[in-house]
Amino acid sequence: MPMILSSKWLKELTMRLPHTTTGKVVYVDKNGSDADSGLYQFAPKLTIQSAVDTVTDNAGDIVVVGAGRYIENVRITKSKMTLMGAQTGGKESVSIRAAGVGDSGSEEAEPSTRYPYTSLAGVSIRGACVTINAASVEVCNLQLDGSGFKWDGSNYSAHTGIYVGDGTRIDAGYNLDANGSYIHDCIFKRGAYGVHYDGAAEDHRLINNHFYRQEGDTTKGCVFIDPGSSRQSLRIVIAHNWFLSVENTAYGIYVYNSGETKEITIAHNVFHQRDGSTMTYAIYLQGAGEHLVAGNWFGCDNKIYTAATDWTSGNFDGVAGAAGAVSEFVAED
């Protein structure tokens, strides 16, 4: 039976959204059908992509996803919209698993909506759970599962939880405006990156999320920020997030080429390395970018790498090594 949301809950939802206007609500449920309109709780869509495709650009529409696992690669090209999990069982109850690679590294069917993007820092990115190529998009109350990390002996291939950017890694002809995203109250599980800002323009917020066991080496990690090829990535606020059980040789937050990725605020986050592993760095700011790092708590050995033009203040040195590490966070499926 499709989900039923109370009118009181929907009213509270529309009141808290950052958009100045609120448009229609489109429902998604595992018992739905893409042949239905999705405009009624009793006639939801089956797939998230079908619901997103019905959104009106710049109208403040909301896509509400019911409990269950959705194996999709969702792409958002409509501005001023919200994609959110229904608050029926917490953010863990609504999971988007990137399609394309199986649990053991075996290939699954590659859907036409996969939107892979080109190799980056030694990783062949096979696609993202959610790709944002539009402005003022909100994503919340979801689990983004990038499982299927694969090593062929010389190269990695993996998925990303959420890609925010101008789209040039998908198609060299793209130059899309993806400014002003708001990602909050989500769980990011495994994959090459939890969130990848790639030529993402400006004014993004990444607030109150949990990152769990992103894998790999070199520049792989929970949050990866780079300037892309067409636009810079500017004024991103990363605050009140938990970076837990980060894998060996990975990073919590990696800001690439900081001279082109400027004014990043990293505040009041918690970093824990995985038991038996050592993060390369919890926060790595490559080059001069005039960033602020303040009020973070570190339960890891390697904490901050910054340039002389960055500001650090009031960060807390927690217990490092095995005593400060954690072994698990989210139950495996």
C-alpha positions in Angstrom: 0.0 0.0 0.0 1.4 3.5 -0.9 2.5 5.7 2.0 0.0 8.1 3.6 1.4 11.4 5.0 -0.7 13.4 7.4 -1.8 16.9 6.3 -0.1 18.3 9.4 3.2 16.8 8.3 2.9 18.2 4.8 2.0 21.6 6.2 5.1 21.6 8.4 7.2 20.4 5.4 6.1 23.3 3.1 6.6 25.8 5.9 10.3 24.9 6.4 11.4 24.7 2.8 13.9 27.4 1.7 12.0 28.2 -1.5 9.9 31.4 -1.5 7.1 29.6 -3.3 6.0 26.0 -3.1 4.6 24.2 -6.1 3.1 20.7 -6.4 4.0 17.6 -4.5 4.9 14.4 -6.5 4.9 11.1 -4.6 7.1 8.0 -5.2 6.4 4.6 -3.7 7.7 1.0 -4.2 4.1 0.0 -4.9 3.5 2.8 -7.4 3.4 3.0 -11.2 5.2 5.5 -13.5 2.0 5.5 -15.6 0.3 7.3 -12.7 0.5 11.1 -12.2 2.2 10.9 -8.8 0.2 13.9 -7.7 -1.8 11.9 -5.2 -0.7 9.7 -2.4 -2.9 6.9 -3.7 -1.4 7.1 -7.2 2.4 7.5 -6.7 5.2 7.1 -9.2 7.3 4.0 -9.0 10.7 5.6 -9.8 12.3 8.7 -8.6 13.5 9.8 -12.0 9.9 9.6 -13.4 8.8 11.9 -10.5 11.7 14.3 -11.0 10.8 14.5 -14.8 7.3 15.8 -13.9 8.7 18.7 -11.9 8.1 22.2 -13.3 11.3 24.3 -13.5 11.6 27.1 -10.9 8.2 26.3 -9.4 9.3 25.0 -5.9 8.0 21.5 -6.6 8.6 18.7 -4.0 9.3 15.0 -4.7 8.5 12.9 -1.7 9.9 9.3 -1.8 8.4 6.5 0.3 10.3 3.9 2.2 12.4 1.3 0.3 15.5 0.9 -1.8 15.6 2.5 -5.2 18.3 1.3 -7.6 18.5 4.4 -9.8 20.8 7.1 -11.1 18.6 10.2 -10.7 19.5 13.4 -12.6 18.0 16.7 -11.6 17.9 19.4 -14.3 15.0 21.5 -12.9 15.8 24.4 -10.6 14.2 25.3 -7.3 12.9 21.9 -6.3 13.2 19.5 -3.4 13.9 15.7 -3.3 13.3 14.2 0.0 12.6 10.9 1.8 9.2 10.6 3.6 9.7 10.8 7.3 8.0 7.5 8.0 11.1 5.7 9.4 14.0 8.1 9.3 16.5 8.8 6.6 17.8 5.2 6.6 14.4 3.9 5.5 14.6 5.6 2.0 17.7 4.5 0.1 18.9 5.4 -3.4 21.5 2.9 -4.6 23.5 3.9 -7.7 22.9 1.4 -10.5 25.7 -0.1 -12.5 27.9 -2.2 -10.2 26.9 -5.1 -8.1 27.8 -5.8 -4.5 30.8 -8.0 -5.4 31.9 -5.8 -8.3 29.9 -7.7 -10.9 28.3 -5.6 -13.6 24.5 -5.0 -13.4 22.4 -3.7 -16.3 23.5 -0.2 -17.2 20.4 2.0 -17.4 20.3 4.9 -19.9 19.9 7.3 -17.0 23.2 6.3 -15.5 25.0 9.6 -16.5 28.6 8.4 -15.8 31.3 11.0 -15.8 34.9 10.9 -16.8 37.8 9.5 -14.8 39.0 11.7 -12.0 42.1 11.4 -9.9 42.5 7.7 -10.8 38.9 6.7 -10.3 36.5 5.9 -13.2 33.2 7.3 -11.9 30.4 5.1 -13.0 27.6 7.5 -12.1 25.9 9.0 -9.1 22.9 8.2 -6.9 21.8 11.8 -7.6 23.2 14.2 -10.1 22.3 17.9 -9.6 22.7 20.1 -12.7 20.3 22.8 -11.7 20.2 25.7 -9.3 18.5 25.9 -5.8 18.0 22.2 -5.4 17.3 20.7 -1.9 18.0 17.0 -1.1 17.2 15.7 2.4 16.2 12.7 4.5 17.7 10.1 2.2 20.4 7.4 2.3 22.7 7.6 -0.7 24.4 4.2 -1.3 27.5 4.2 -3.5 28.3 0.5 -2.9 30.1 -1.5 -5.6 33.6 0.0 -5.4 35.7 -2.0 -7.8 39.4 -2.5 -8.2 40.6 -4.2 -11.4 44.3 -4.3 -10.3 45.3 -0.9 -11.7 42.3 1.3 -11.5 39.2 2.0 -9.3 35.7 2.4 -10.5 33.0 3.6 -8.2 29.9 5.6 -7.7 29.3 9.0 -6.0 26.4 9.7 -3.6 25.5 13.2 -5.0 27.3 15.0 -7.8 26.7 18.8 -7.9 28.2 20.6 -10.9 28.1 22.1 -14.3 27.9 18.7 -16.0 31.1 19.0 -18.1 32.3 15.6 -16.9 29.1 14.1 -18.2 29.2 16.0 -21.6 31.9 18.4 -22.6 29.2 20.6 -24.2 27.4 21.2 -20.9 27.8 24.4 -18.9 25.0 24.3 -16.4 24.3 26.5 -13.4 24.1 24.4 -10.2 24.5 27.1 -7.6 22.7 27.2 -4.3 22.2 23.5 -3.4 21.1 22.6 0.1 21.9 19.0 1.1 21.0 18.0 4.7 20.0 15.2 7.0 21.2 12.5 4.7 23.4 9.4 5.1 26.2 8.8 2.6 27.4 5.2 2.4 30.5 3.9 0.6 31.5 4.8 -3.0 34.3 7.0 -4.2 32.8 10.2 -2.9 29.8 11.0 -0.7 29.3 14.5 -2.3 31.3 15.8 -5.2 31.1 19.6 -6.0 32.5 20.0 -9.5 32.5 23.5 -11.0 29.4 23.9 -8.9 29.3 27.8 -9.0 28.5 29.2 -5.5 26.5 29.3 -2.3 26.0 25.7 -1.3 25.1 24.3 2.1 26.0 20.7 3.3 24.5 20.5 6.8 23.9 17.7 9.4 24.7 14.7 7.2 26.5 11.4 8.1 29.3 10.0 5.9 30.1 6.4 6.3 33.0 4.4 4.8 33.9 6.2 1.6 36.7 4.2 0.1 39.8 4.5 -2.0 43.1 6.4 -2.1 44.7 9.6 -3.4 41.9 12.2 -3.5 38.9 9.9 -2.7 36.9 10.7 0.3 33.6 11.9 1.8 33.5 15.3 0.3 35.5 16.3 -2.8 35.5 19.9 -4.1 37.1 20.9 -7.3 36.7 23.8 -9.8 35.6 21.8 -12.8 36.4 23.1 -16.3 33.8 25.8 -16.8 33.0 27.3 -13.3 34.6 27.7 -10.0 33.2 26.2 -6.7 32.8 29.0 -4.3 31.3 29.8 -0.9 30.4 26.3 0.3 29.3 25.8 3.9 30.1 22.4 5.4 28.8 22.3 8.9 27.5 19.9 11.7 28.3 16.8 9.7 29.6 13.4 11.0 32.4 11.8 9.1 32.5 8.3 10.6 34.6 5.1 9.9 36.4 6.8 7.0 38.4 4.2 5.2 42.2 3.9 5.1 44.1 6.4 2.9 40.8 8.4 2.3 40.0 11.9 3.3 37.1 13.5 5.1 37.0 16.7 3.1 39.4 17.3 0.2 39.4 20.7 -1.5 41.3 20.4 -4.8 43.2 23.3 -6.3 42.1 25.7 -3.6 43.2 28.7 -5.7 40.1 28.1 -7.8 37.9 26.8 -5.1 37.5 29.7 -2.6 35.8 30.7 0.6 34.9 27.3 1.9 33.6 27.2 5.5 34.2 24.0 7.4 32.7 24.3 10.9 31.5 22.2 13.8 32.0 18.8 12.1 33.1 15.5 13.8 35.7 13.3 12.1 36.4 9.6 13.1 38.7 7.3 11.3 37.8 3.6 11.0 39.2 1.2 13.5 42.5 -0.1 12.2 42.7 2.6 9.5 44.4 6.0 9.3 42.8 8.8 7.3 45.3 10.6 5.1 43.8 13.8 6.4 40.4 14.7 7.9 40.5 18.1 6.1 42.9 18.7 3.2 43.0 22.2 1.6 45.3 22.1 -1.4 46.7 25.5 -2.2 45.6 29.0 -1.2 41.8 29.5 -1.1 41.0 31.7 1.8 39.0 29.1 3.7 37.7 29.0 7.3 38.1 25.9 9.5 36.6 26.4 12.9 35.1 24.4 15.8 35.6 20.9 14.4 36.3 17.8 16.5 39.0 15.3 15.4 39.1 11.7 16.5 41.8 10.8 14.0 45.6 10.9 13.6 45.9 13.3 10.7 43.7 16.3 11.1 44.2 19.5 9.0 46.4 20.4 6.1 46.0 24.1 5.2 47.7 27.0 3.4 49.0 30.2 4.9 46.0 32.1 3.6 43.4 29.9 5.4 42.0 30.6 8.8 41.7 28.0 11.6 40.1 28.6 15.0 38.7 26.7 17.9 39.2 23.2 16.6 39.3 20.3 19.1 41.8 17.5 19.2 40.0 14.4 20.3 41.5 11.0 21.0 43.5 9.7 18.1 44.5 6.2 17.2 42.7 3.0 18.1 41.1 4.6 21.2 39.4 7.3 19.1 38.4 5.1 16.2 35.0 3.6 15.6 34.3 0.3 13.9 30.8 0.6 12.5 28.0 3.1 12.0 25.3 2.0 9.5 24.2 -1.7 9.3 25.3 -3.4 6.1 22.6 -4.7 3.7 
